[in-house]
Amino acid sequence: MTRTMDVPADLREASAELVAATRALMLAAATTTADADTVRAARATIAELAETLGVRPRSRVLRPPFDGPSRSRDTGGREPWALFTHNPMGIPLEIHFGADEARARLVANALHEGPPDSVHGGFSAHLLDCMLGTLMQARGSRSLTASLDLRYLRRTPLDEPLDLYSRIVETEGRKTVAEGWIECRGERTVEARGVFVRVEE
Ligand SMILES: CCCCCCCCCCCCCCCC(=O)SCCNC(=O)CCNC(=O)[C@H](O)C(C)(C)COP(=O)(O)OP(=O)(O)OC[C@H]1O[C@@H](n2cnc3c(N)ncnc32)[C@H](O)[C@@H]1OP(=O)(O)O
């Protein structure tokens, strides 16, 4: 494991920019209407880049510090915590923490499609697990998701602002119950309830 703090700040910044550009490339590659020659030329360029970047790969993505979310929480929601800065597979979320709750805003795009024009249910589950799990982390708790129950109430649209929320319901011993939901235009589309169990460091 390489922690973000183990690499120089300049490389961290360059890596975050590369990942953001890669996400833009993923969307462009998936939705392009360019002709076949242009697409093939792009493929060759990308293959070349993959070779350049893959010369000495790490076995894991850069890992942000565990206390990042709690430091963000300490700012009272002024400084959000950015998720998946170094991983283009993750859906980038900027989470604002309160004491026992969190919120984020996101516009899902064509890469996240499940039912036509709607967010894939697995991505909604991923987003809500992030909202709940990162809130646990922001409260300093080293906990893993033991269960995550979802209710898909209506379709969650692409290309529109989505509001994501999570909050702590109760804690008993090593277990914490948290819930979260996604809203579009003020209407809930998905609800989640998760049990988190604290583990040893
Ligand atoms: C060593 C690693 C270090 C890691 C440092 C963590 C750092 C954090 C970084 C954040 C990272 C982001 C995280 C994002 C969220 C994920 O993506 S987490 C990934 C998905 N989740 C997992 O992989 C978890 C896999 N499962 C497990 O590891 C274990 O089953 C668990 C959940 C830790 C529980 O195992 P255990 O410690 O042996 O717990 P156990 O003694 O059986 O039960 C403890 C209590 O929990 C209850 N419980 C257990 N499972 C359940 C359940 N499914 N439903 C309800 N209650 C349950 C038990 O009934 C028991 O209750 P009490 O009897 O105390 O009242």
The ligand as a Tripos MOL2 file, in Angstrom:
@<TRIPOS>MOLECULE
LIG
   65    67     1     0     0
SMALL
NO_CHARGES

@<TRIPOS>ATOM
      1 C1         -8.1750   -5.4750    9.8340 C.3       1 LIG1
      2 C2         -8.7320   -4.5520    8.7540 C.3       1 LIG1
      3 C3         -8.5380   -3.1040    9.0580 C.3       1 LIG1
      4 C4         -9.4680   -2.2520    8.2650 C.3       1 LIG1
      5 C5         -9.4470   -0.8190    8.7300 C.3       1 LIG1
      6 C6        -10.7230   -0.1760    8.4420 C.3       1 LIG1
      7 C7        -10.5120    1.1590    7.8850 C.3       1 LIG1
      8 C8        -11.7860    1.6230    7.2730 C.3       1 LIG1
      9 C9        -11.4670    2.3720    6.0540 C.3       1 LIG1
     10 C10       -12.7090    2.7390    5.3630 C.3       1 LIG1
     11 C11       -12.8570    1.9000    4.1520 C.3       1 LIG1
     12 C12       -14.0990    2.3000    3.4460 C.3       1 LIG1
     13 C13       -15.1080    1.2580    3.6890 C.3       1 LIG1
     14 C14       -16.2660    1.5200    2.8280 C.3       1 LIG1
     15 C15       -17.2630    0.4940    3.1240 C.3       1 LIG1
     16 C16       -16.8460   -0.8070    2.5570 C.2       1 LIG1
     17 O1        -16.7510   -0.9980    1.3930 O.2       1 LIG1
     18 S1        -16.5050   -2.0550    3.6410 S.3       1 LIG1
     19 C17       -16.2790   -3.4830    2.5580 C.3       1 LIG1
     20 C18       -17.4370   -4.4230    2.6060 C.3       1 LIG1
     21 N1        -17.5160   -5.0600    3.8840 N.am      1 LIG1
     22 C19       -16.6880   -6.0480    4.2220 C.2       1 LIG1
     23 O2        -15.8120   -6.4710    3.4740 O.2       1 LIG1
     24 C20       -16.8760   -6.6290    5.5800 C.3       1 LIG1
     25 C21       -16.6780   -8.1370    5.5670 C.3       1 LIG1
     26 N2        -17.1390   -8.7040    6.8310 N.am      1 LIG1
     27 C22       -16.3320   -8.7020    7.8970 C.2       1 LIG1
     28 O3        -15.1590   -8.3300    7.8420 O.2       1 LIG1
     29 C23       -16.9340   -9.1760    9.1780 C.3       1 LIG1
     30 O4        -18.0210  -10.0350    8.9200 O.3       1 LIG1
     31 C24       -17.4140   -8.0060   10.0790 C.3       1 LIG1
     32 C25       -18.5100   -7.1800    9.4050 C.3       1 LIG1
     33 C26       -16.2220   -7.0890   10.4250 C.3       1 LIG1
     34 C27       -17.9810   -8.5780   11.3700 C.3       1 LIG1
     35 O5        -17.1350   -9.6270   11.7700 O.3       1 LIG1
     36 P1        -16.6360   -9.7920   13.2640 P.3       1 LIG1
     37 O6        -15.6820   -8.7110   13.6210 O.co2     1 LIG1
     38 O7        -16.1590  -11.2030   13.4220 O.co2     1 LIG1
     39 O8        -17.9470   -9.4860   14.0500 O.3       1 LIG1
     40 P2        -18.8120  -10.4750   14.9370 P.3       1 LIG1
     41 O9        -18.0530  -10.6940   16.2200 O.co2     1 LIG1
     42 O10       -19.2870  -11.6470   14.1750 O.co2     1 LIG1
     43 O11       -20.0380   -9.4940   15.2070 O.3       1 LIG1
     44 C28       -19.8850   -8.2700   15.9240 C.3       1 LIG1
     45 C29       -21.2620   -7.7020   16.0800 C.3       1 LIG1
     46 O12       -21.7410   -7.2860   14.7970 O.3       1 LIG1
     47 C30       -22.9500   -7.9780   14.4750 C.3       1 LIG1
     48 N3        -22.9730   -8.2450   13.0350 N.ar      1 LIG1
     49 C31       -22.0510   -8.8840   12.3160 C.ar      1 LIG1
     50 N4        -22.4450   -8.9330   11.0250 N.ar      1 LIG1
     51 C32       -23.6470   -8.3280   10.9830 C.ar      1 LIG1
     52 C33       -24.5750   -8.0660    9.9280 C.ar      1 LIG1
     53 N5        -24.3230   -8.4350    8.6680 N.pl3     1 LIG1
     54 N6        -25.7080   -7.4120   10.2200 N.ar      1 LIG1
     55 C34       -25.9750   -7.0250   11.4840 C.ar      1 LIG1
     56 N7        -25.1290   -7.2380   12.5220 N.ar      1 LIG1
     57 C35       -23.9970   -7.8920   12.2540 C.ar      1 LIG1
     58 C36       -22.9200   -9.2530   15.2870 C.3       1 LIG1
     59 O13       -24.2280   -9.7470   15.5420 O.3       1 LIG1
     60 C37       -22.2800   -8.7630   16.5740 C.3       1 LIG1
     61 O14       -23.2250   -8.0820   17.3580 O.3       1 LIG1
     62 P3        -23.2090   -8.1490   18.9760 P.3       1 LIG1
     63 O15       -23.2610   -9.6230   19.3130 O.co2     1 LIG1
     64 O16       -21.8800   -7.5360   19.3950 O.co2     1 LIG1
     65 O17       -24.3980   -7.3840   19.4070 O.co2     1 LIG1
@<TRIPOS>BOND
     1     1     2 1
     2     2     3 1
     3     3     4 1
     4     4     5 1
     5     5     6 1
     6     6     7 1
     7     7     8 1
     8     8     9 1
     9     9    10 1
    10    10    11 1
    11    11    12 1
    12    12    13 1
    13    13    14 1
    14    14    15 1
    15    15    16 1
    16    16    17 2
    17    16    18 1
    18    18    19 1
    19    19    20 1
    20    20    21 1
    21    21    22 1
    22    22    23 2
    23    22    24 1
    24    24    25 1
    25    25    26 1
    26    26    27 1
    27    27    28 2
    28    27    29 1
    29    29    30 1
    30    29    31 1
    31    31    32 1
    32    31    33 1
    33    31    34 1
    34    34    35 1
    35    35    36 1
    36    36    37 2
    37    36    38 1
    38    36    39 1
    39    39    40 1
    40    40    41 2
    41    40    42 1
    42    40    43 1
    43    43    44 1
    44    44    45 1
    45    45    46 1
    46    45    60 1
    47    46    47 1
    48    47    48 1
    49    47    58 1
    50    48    49 ar
    51    48    57 ar
    52    49    50 ar
    53    50    51 ar
    54    51    52 ar
    55    51    57 ar
    56    52    53 1
    57    52    54 ar
    58    54    55 ar
    59    55    56 ar
    60    56    57 ar
    61    58    59 1
    62    58    60 1
    63    60    61 1
    64    61    62 1
    65    62    63 2
    66    62    64 1
    67    62    65 1
@<TRIPOS>SUBSTRUCTURE
     1 LIG1         1 GROUP 0 **** ****
